[in-house]
Amino acid sequence: MTTDNKIELGTDFEPKFDLNGLITAISQDSKTGQILMVAYMDKKALELTIQSGNAVFFSRSRKKLWKKGEESGHVQKVKQILVDCDQDCLILKVEVNAGQCHVGYQSCFYRAVKAGGKLEFAAEKVYDPKEAYKKK
């Protein structure tokens, strides 16, 4: 099997991290199919996610590991991890216990693009972020 065929058709998990050591990870509600968020994982975040069964990401802005729900309590229980054909993107099929967007929506994709480049809201808030992110 050639290298591409091994990656594309084989059974070895060989994720391709980018030059920054990251791989795109899309969280999808395992029950509804709704896309909840897009984030990134480094090798350690991916390992911790597989080991713990809870989504762990790498925060590019904070430059550190980030366990989803560590502040808000809005965790993602990973039911399945899918990898695309060339192993440079992941889909995490997750069960969630509350809204997943830090501004109060179920999904980070709560606005739609209208003609003319304006945005319109496509969802309602499901929780109050001021309550969820109180400093302890």
Secondary structure, DSSP 8 states (H G I E B T S, - for coil): --HHHHHHHSS-------TTS-EEEEEEETTT--EEEEEEE-HHHHHHHHHHSB-EEEETTTTEEEETTTTT---EEEEEEEE-TTSSEEEEEEEESS--STTS-SSS--EEE-GGG-EEE-S---S-HHHHT---
